[in-house]
Amino acid sequence: MVVALLLIVVVVGTVVFHFLSPWWWTPIASNWGYVDDTILITFWITGSVFVAVGLFMAYCVFRYRHQAGRRADYEPENKKLEWWLTIGTTVGVAGMLTPGLFVWNQFVTVPEEALAIEAVGAQWQWTFRLPGKDGVLGTSNPRSINYDNPFGLNAADPNGQDDVLLEGGELHLQLDRPVKVLLRSIDVLHDFYVPQFRAKMDMVPGTITYFWLTPTTAGTYEILCFELCGSGHYAMRGTVVVDEEADYQAWLQEQSTFAQLYARAASGVADSTELALDEADPAKTSISVDGLKRQEPATE
């Protein structure tokens, strides 16, 4: 009897704690409300199963408790019960997986009008690259990454000359404009995650991954690395600021491009944090931002 009561207390207490808990998601700030809906569906299905199983256990403990002179009946199988369990489990699993498949299809289908930007992860900092006036990111090559060229940009690619380079861990996005975030890691596994955006993706060395979102609420949000990446993992944080269009354009005009930083370095006034010209052969194969390889024209 005591065990049955304890099981009921556990079930009721868990449900009450879930609804009254002070810990919940951060307010959403992107178009990915579908992610919240999918998780809520999973909560309802798994929660219902938890309550049903817990109360059934309490019932069985009480109903079939030891009583003097009473003997148990041996029933090795029950096909009717097995069919009900199989059908119920199938419906429950399908109910959890089906919404996720629809959301995943939306997650990987990037709108044509989305602005492609790049986030680069390295132990233990974030850097970012935005396209210039041409709206196209230049190519990069992991072999070109060094202290003076942390992005590994190809200096021979004209599309990269007006790329806006951001160091210091702060990124600005325009409100209500779709963004495709290209992700690169130059050392170990990282994961770009902003809780309010509900979207995240692993960053795998040697390849380019991506996700997309539309910021829907202006504000300042924290960027986290959601993959254990070494002893400084806890400190790998950054900031993303979602601005109105006018504020975003004003901020963008204040940033330096790859060509400007190279010009300063060539004139001898750049400090050690500014980019230098890649001295490697410009005719080597480069990796474009979409993950494809292309041969750059050789120059004399």
The 8 nearest C-alpha neighbors of each residue, nearest first, counted from 0:
[[1, 3, 2, 61, 4, 60, 64, 5],
 [2, 0, 4, 3, 5, 6, 61, 60],
 [1, 3, 5, 4, 0, 6, 60, 57],
 [4, 2, 57, 6, 0, 5, 1, 60],
 [3, 5, 7, 1, 6, 2, 8, 0],
 [6, 4, 8, 2, 7, 3, 9, 1],
 [7, 5, 9, 3, 8, 4, 57, 2],
 [6, 8, 4, 10, 9, 5, 11, 54],
 [9, 7, 5, 11, 6, 10, 12, 4],
 [8, 10, 6, 12, 7, 11, 13, 5],
 [11, 9, 7, 13, 8, 12, 50, 53],
 [10, 12, 8, 14, 13, 9, 7, 15],
 [13, 11, 9, 15, 10, 14, 8, 16],
 [12, 14, 16, 10, 11, 15, 9, 17],
 [15, 13, 17, 11, 16, 12, 10, 18],
 [14, 16, 12, 18, 17, 13, 19, 11],
 [17, 15, 19, 13, 20, 14, 18, 12],
 [18, 16, 14, 15, 20, 19, 13, 12],
 [17, 19, 15, 16, 20, 14, 21, 13],
 [18, 20, 16, 17, 15, 21, 14, 22],
 [19, 21, 16, 22, 17, 18, 23, 15],
 [22, 20, 23, 19, 18, 16, 17, 24],
 [23, 21, 20, 24, 19, 17, 25, 18],
 [22, 24, 21, 25, 20, 26, 17, 18],
 [25, 23, 26, 22, 27, 194, 195, 35],
 [24, 26, 195, 27, 23, 194, 28, 22],
 [27, 25, 195, 24, 28, 194, 23, 196],
 [26, 28, 195, 29, 25, 196, 32, 197],
 [29, 27, 216, 195, 215, 196, 214, 26],
 [30, 28, 214, 215, 196, 213, 31, 27],
 [29, 31, 213, 32, 212, 215, 214, 28],
 [32, 30, 33, 29, 34, 197, 196, 198],
 [31, 33, 35, 34, 30, 36, 27, 29],
 [34, 32, 36, 31, 35, 37, 102, 30],
 [35, 33, 37, 32, 36, 31, 38, 197],
 [34, 36, 38, 32, 33, 37, 39, 31],
 [35, 37, 33, 39, 34, 38, 40, 32],
 [38, 36, 40, 34, 39, 35, 98, 33],
 [37, 39, 41, 35, 40, 36, 42, 34],
 [40, 38, 42, 36, 41, 37, 35, 43],
 [41, 39, 37, 43, 38, 42, 44, 36],
 [40, 42, 38, 44, 39, 43, 95, 45],
 [43, 41, 39, 45, 40, 46, 44, 38],
 [44, 42, 46, 40, 41, 45, 47, 39],
 [43, 45, 41, 47, 46, 42, 40, 48],
 [44, 46, 48, 42, 47, 43, 41, 49],
 [47, 45, 49, 43, 48, 44, 42, 50],
 [46, 48, 50, 44, 49, 45, 43, 51],
 [47, 49, 51, 45, 46, 50, 52, 44],
 [50, 48, 46, 52, 47, 51, 53, 45],
 [51, 49, 53, 47, 48, 52, 10, 54],
 [50, 52, 48, 54, 49, 53, 55, 47],
 [53, 51, 55, 49, 54, 50, 48, 56],
 [54, 52, 50, 56, 55, 51, 49, 10],
 [53, 55, 57, 56, 51, 52, 50, 58],
 [56, 54, 58, 52, 57, 53, 51, 59],
 [55, 57, 59, 53, 54, 58, 52, 60],
 [56, 58, 3, 54, 60, 55, 59, 6],
 [59, 57, 55, 61, 56, 60, 62, 54],
 [58, 60, 62, 56, 61, 57, 63, 55],
 [61, 59, 57, 58, 64, 63, 62, 3],
 [60, 62, 58, 64, 59, 63, 0, 3],
 [63, 61, 59, 58, 64, 60, 57, 65],
 [62, 64, 59, 61, 60, 65, 58, 66],
 [63, 65, 61, 60, 62, 66, 59, 0],
 [64, 66, 63, 67, 69, 70, 61, 62],
 [67, 65, 69, 68, 64, 63, 70, 62],
 [66, 68, 69, 65, 70, 64, 71, 63],
 [69, 67, 66, 70, 65, 71, 64, 63],
 [70, 68, 67, 66, 71, 65, 63, 64],
 [69, 71, 68, 72, 66, 67, 65, 73],
 [72, 70, 73, 69, 63, 74, 65, 64],
 [71, 73, 74, 70, 75, 69, 63, 76],
 [72, 74, 75, 71, 76, 70, 77, 69],
 [73, 75, 76, 72, 77, 71, 78, 80],
 [76, 74, 73, 77, 72, 78, 81, 80],
 [77, 75, 74, 78, 81, 80, 79, 73],
 [76, 78, 80, 79, 81, 75, 74, 82],
 [79, 77, 81, 80, 82, 76, 83, 84],
 [78, 80, 82, 81, 77, 83, 84, 76],
 [79, 81, 83, 77, 82, 78, 84, 76],
 [80, 82, 78, 84, 79, 83, 85, 77],
 [83, 81, 85, 79, 80, 84, 86, 78],
 [82, 84, 80, 86, 81, 85, 87, 79],
 [85, 83, 81, 87, 82, 86, 88, 80],
 [84, 86, 82, 88, 83, 87, 81, 89],
 [87, 85, 89, 83, 88, 84, 82, 90],
 [88, 86, 84, 90, 89, 85, 83, 91],
 [87, 89, 91, 85, 86, 90, 84, 92],
 [90, 88, 86, 92, 91, 87, 93, 85],
 [89, 91, 93, 87, 88, 92, 94, 86],
 [90, 92, 94, 88, 89, 93, 87, 95],
 [91, 93, 95, 89, 94, 90, 88, 96],
 [94, 92, 96, 90, 95, 91, 97, 89],
 [93, 95, 91, 92, 96, 97, 90, 98],
 [94, 96, 92, 93, 41, 97, 91, 98],
 [97, 95, 93, 99, 94, 98, 92, 100],
 [96, 98, 100, 99, 93, 94, 95, 101],
 [99, 97, 101, 100, 96, 37, 102, 95],
 [98, 100, 102, 96, 97, 101, 103, 37],
 [99, 101, 103, 97, 98, 102, 104, 96],
 [100, 102, 104, 98, 99, 103, 105, 97],
 [101, 103, 99, 105, 104, 100, 106, 98],
 [104, 102, 106, 100, 105, 101, 99, 107],
 [103, 105, 101, 102, 106, 107, 108, 100],
 [106, 104, 108, 102, 103, 107, 101, 109],
 [105, 107, 103, 104, 108, 102, 210, 211],
 [106, 108, 105, 104, 109, 103, 210, 211],
 [109, 107, 105, 106, 104, 110, 211, 103],
 [108, 110, 107, 211, 111, 113, 179, 106],
 [111, 109, 112, 113, 108, 177, 211, 179],
 [112, 110, 113, 109, 114, 177, 108, 179],
 [111, 113, 110, 114, 177, 178, 109, 176],
 [114, 112, 177, 178, 110, 111, 179, 115],
 [113, 115, 178, 179, 177, 116, 112, 134],
 [116, 114, 179, 178, 180, 113, 117, 181],
 [117, 115, 129, 180, 128, 181, 179, 114],
 [116, 118, 181, 128, 127, 180, 182, 129],
 [119, 117, 127, 182, 126, 181, 183, 128],
 [120, 118, 183, 126, 184, 125, 127, 182],
 [119, 121, 184, 125, 124, 183, 189, 185],
 [122, 120, 123, 124, 185, 186, 184, 125],
 [123, 121, 124, 120, 186, 228, 231, 235],
 [122, 124, 235, 121, 231, 232, 234, 125],
 [123, 125, 235, 121, 122, 120, 168, 126],
 [124, 126, 168, 120, 119, 237, 121, 127],
 [127, 125, 166, 119, 168, 165, 118, 167],
 [128, 126, 118, 165, 117, 119, 164, 166],
 [127, 129, 164, 117, 163, 116, 165, 118],
 [130, 128, 116, 163, 162, 117, 131, 164],
 [131, 129, 162, 136, 134, 135, 163, 116],
 [130, 132, 161, 162, 133, 134, 163, 129],
 [131, 133, 134, 130, 161, 135, 162, 163],
 [134, 132, 131, 135, 130, 158, 161, 136],
 [133, 135, 130, 132, 131, 136, 114, 115],
 [136, 134, 130, 133, 158, 137, 131, 159],
 [135, 137, 130, 159, 158, 162, 138, 288],
 [159, 138, 136, 158, 156, 135, 139, 162],
 [139, 137, 287, 153, 286, 288, 152, 285],
 [138, 140, 152, 153, 151, 286, 285, 287],
 [139, 141, 285, 151, 142, 143, 286, 152],
 [140, 142, 143, 144, 151, 139, 185, 205],
 [143, 141, 140, 144, 151, 145, 139, 279],
 [142, 144, 151, 141, 140, 145, 277, 152],
 [145, 143, 151, 149, 148, 141, 142, 150],
 [146, 144, 148, 149, 147, 143, 151, 150],
 [145, 147, 148, 149, 144, 272, 271, 274],
 [146, 148, 274, 275, 145, 149, 273, 272],
 [147, 149, 274, 145, 151, 144, 150, 146],
 [148, 150, 144, 145, 151, 146, 147, 274],
 [151, 149, 152, 148, 144, 139, 119, 143],
 [150, 152, 144, 143, 139, 140, 148, 149],
 [153, 151, 139, 150, 154, 138, 140, 143],
 [152, 154, 139, 155, 156, 138, 151, 140],
 [153, 155, 156, 277, 152, 276, 159, 160],
 [156, 154, 153, 281, 157, 295, 296, 159],
 [155, 157, 158, 154, 159, 153, 137, 138],
 [158, 156, 159, 160, 155, 137, 154, 161],
 [159, 157, 137, 156, 160, 136, 135, 161],
 [137, 160, 158, 162, 157, 161, 156, 136],
 [159, 161, 258, 257, 157, 162, 158, 256],
 [160, 162, 131, 256, 159, 257, 258, 163],
 [163, 161, 130, 131, 159, 256, 160, 257],
 [162, 164, 256, 129, 128, 255, 131, 130],
 [165, 163, 128, 256, 127, 162, 255, 257],
 [166, 164, 127, 126, 128, 163, 167, 169],
 [165, 167, 126, 168, 127, 164, 169, 125],
 [166, 168, 169, 165, 126, 125, 124, 237],
 [167, 169, 237, 125, 126, 166, 238, 124],
 [170, 168, 238, 239, 167, 237, 171, 166],
 [169, 171, 239, 240, 238, 168, 172, 127],
 [170, 172, 240, 239, 241, 169, 173, 242],
 [173, 171, 241, 240, 242, 174, 170, 247],
 [172, 174, 242, 241, 244, 176, 247, 243],
 [173, 175, 243, 214, 242, 176, 241, 215],
 [176, 174, 215, 214, 213, 173, 177, 216],
 [175, 177, 174, 213, 173, 178, 214, 113],
 [178, 176, 213, 113, 212, 114, 175, 179],
 [177, 179, 114, 113, 211, 212, 115, 213],
 [178, 180, 211, 115, 113, 114, 210, 116],
 [179, 181, 116, 209, 210, 117, 211, 115],
 [182, 180, 209, 117, 208, 116, 118, 179],
 [181, 183, 208, 118, 209, 207, 202, 117],
 [184, 182, 119, 207, 202, 120, 118, 185],
 [185, 183, 120, 204, 202, 119, 186, 203],
 [184, 186, 204, 121, 120, 183, 187, 141],
 [185, 187, 184, 121, 204, 188, 122, 120],
 [188, 186, 204, 189, 228, 184, 185, 203],
 [187, 189, 203, 202, 228, 204, 226, 184],
 [190, 188, 202, 226, 201, 224, 228, 187],
 [189, 191, 201, 225, 224, 226, 202, 200],
 [192, 190, 224, 199, 200, 223, 225, 201],
 [191, 193, 199, 223, 222, 224, 194, 225],
 [192, 194, 222, 196, 195, 221, 223, 197],
 [195, 193, 197, 196, 192, 25, 198, 221],
 [194, 196, 27, 28, 197, 193, 25, 26],
 [195, 197, 29, 198, 194, 193, 28, 27],
 [198, 196, 194, 195, 31, 199, 193, 34],
 [199, 197, 196, 192, 193, 200, 210, 31],
 [200, 198, 192, 191, 197, 190, 201, 210],
 [199, 201, 190, 191, 202, 210, 209, 198],
 [202, 200, 190, 189, 203, 191, 188, 199],
 [201, 203, 189, 190, 184, 183, 188, 182],
 [202, 204, 188, 184, 206, 201, 205, 183],
 [205, 203, 184, 206, 185, 186, 187, 188],
 [204, 206, 203, 207, 184, 141, 185, 183],
 [205, 207, 204, 203, 208, 183, 290, 202],
 [208, 206, 183, 182, 290, 181, 209, 203],
 [207, 209, 182, 181, 202, 206, 183, 201],
 [210, 208, 181, 180, 182, 207, 200, 179],
 [209, 211, 180, 179, 200, 107, 106, 181],
 [212, 210, 179, 178, 180, 109, 209, 106],
 [211, 213, 178, 177, 214, 30, 29, 179],
 [212, 214, 177, 29, 30, 175, 176, 178],
 [215, 213, 29, 175, 174, 28, 216, 212],
 [214, 216, 29, 175, 28, 174, 213, 30],
 [217, 215, 28, 214, 218, 174, 29, 241],
 [218, 216, 241, 242, 174, 215, 243, 219],
 [217, 219, 241, 240, 216, 220, 242, 239],
 [218, 220, 240, 239, 241, 238, 221, 217],
 [221, 219, 239, 238, 240, 218, 222, 193],
 [220, 222, 238, 237, 193, 239, 223, 236],
 [223, 221, 237, 193, 238, 236, 192, 239],
 [224, 222, 236, 192, 225, 193, 191, 221],
 [223, 225, 190, 191, 226, 235, 189, 192],
 [224, 226, 190, 223, 192, 191, 227, 189],
 [227, 225, 189, 190, 224, 228, 188, 201],
 [226, 228, 232, 229, 225, 189, 224, 188],
 [229, 227, 232, 226, 189, 188, 187, 230],
 [230, 228, 232, 231, 227, 122, 123, 187],
 [229, 231, 232, 228, 233, 227, 234, 123],
 [232, 230, 234, 233, 229, 123, 235, 122],
 [233, 231, 228, 235, 229, 234, 230, 227],
 [234, 232, 231, 235, 230, 236, 224, 227],
 [233, 235, 232, 231, 236, 123, 124, 223],
 [236, 234, 123, 232, 124, 233, 224, 223],
 [237, 235, 223, 222, 234, 224, 124, 221],
 [236, 238, 168, 222, 221, 169, 125, 223],
 [239, 237, 221, 169, 222, 220, 168, 170],
 [238, 240, 170, 220, 171, 169, 219, 221],
 [239, 241, 219, 171, 218, 172, 170, 242],
 [240, 242, 217, 172, 218, 173, 174, 171],
 [243, 241, 173, 247, 174, 217, 246, 172],
 [242, 244, 174, 246, 245, 173, 247, 217],
 [245, 243, 247, 246, 173, 248, 242, 174],
 [246, 244, 248, 247, 243, 249, 242, 250],
 [247, 245, 249, 243, 248, 244, 242, 250],
 [246, 248, 244, 250, 242, 245, 249, 173],
 [247, 249, 251, 245, 250, 246, 244, 252],
 [250, 248, 246, 252, 247, 251, 245, 253],
 [249, 251, 247, 253, 248, 252, 246, 254],
 [252, 250, 248, 253, 249, 254, 247, 163],
 [251, 253, 249, 250, 254, 248, 255, 247],
 [252, 254, 251, 250, 255, 249, 248, 256],
 [255, 253, 251, 252, 163, 256, 250, 164],
 [254, 256, 163, 259, 164, 260, 253, 257],
 [257, 255, 163, 161, 259, 162, 258, 164],
 [256, 258, 260, 160, 259, 162, 161, 261],
 [257, 259, 160, 261, 256, 260, 262, 161],
 [260, 258, 262, 256, 261, 257, 255, 263],
 [259, 261, 263, 257, 262, 258, 274, 273],
 [260, 262, 264, 258, 259, 263, 275, 274],
 [261, 263, 265, 259, 264, 260, 258, 266],
 [264, 262, 269, 266, 260, 261, 265, 268],
 [263, 265, 269, 261, 267, 262, 266, 268],
 [266, 264, 262, 267, 263, 261, 275, 268],
 [267, 265, 263, 264, 268, 262, 269, 261],
 [266, 268, 264, 265, 269, 263, 270, 262],
 [267, 269, 263, 266, 264, 270, 265, 262],
 [270, 268, 264, 263, 267, 273, 271, 260],
 [271, 269, 272, 273, 268, 264, 267, 263],
 [270, 272, 273, 269, 147, 274, 146, 264],
 [271, 273, 270, 147, 274, 269, 146, 148],
 [274, 272, 271, 270, 269, 260, 147, 275],
 [273, 275, 147, 148, 260, 261, 272, 276],
 [276, 274, 147, 261, 148, 264, 277, 273],
 [277, 275, 278, 154, 261, 274, 148, 147],
 [276, 278, 279, 154, 275, 143, 153, 148],
 [279, 277, 276, 280, 281, 143, 275, 154],
 [278, 280, 277, 281, 143, 283, 282, 142],
 [279, 281, 282, 283, 278, 297, 277, 298],
 [282, 280, 283, 155, 297, 279, 295, 298],
 [283, 281, 297, 295, 280, 296, 284, 294],
 [284, 282, 281, 280, 285, 294, 295, 279],
 [283, 285, 294, 293, 295, 282, 292, 286],
 [286, 284, 140, 292, 139, 293, 138, 287],
 [285, 287, 292, 140, 139, 138, 291, 290],
 [286, 288, 138, 289, 290, 291, 292, 139],
 [287, 289, 290, 138, 286, 136, 181, 207],
 [288, 290, 287, 291, 207, 286, 181, 292],
 [289, 291, 287, 288, 207, 286, 292, 206],
 [292, 290, 287, 289, 286, 293, 288, 285],
 [293, 291, 286, 285, 287, 284, 290, 294],
 [292, 294, 284, 285, 295, 291, 286, 287],
 [295, 293, 284, 296, 283, 285, 282, 292],
 [294, 296, 282, 293, 284, 297, 283, 281],
 [297, 295, 282, 294, 298, 281, 155, 283],
 [296, 298, 282, 281, 295, 299, 280, 283],
 [299, 297, 296, 281, 282, 155, 280, 295],
 [298, 297, 281, 296, 282, 280, 155, 295]]
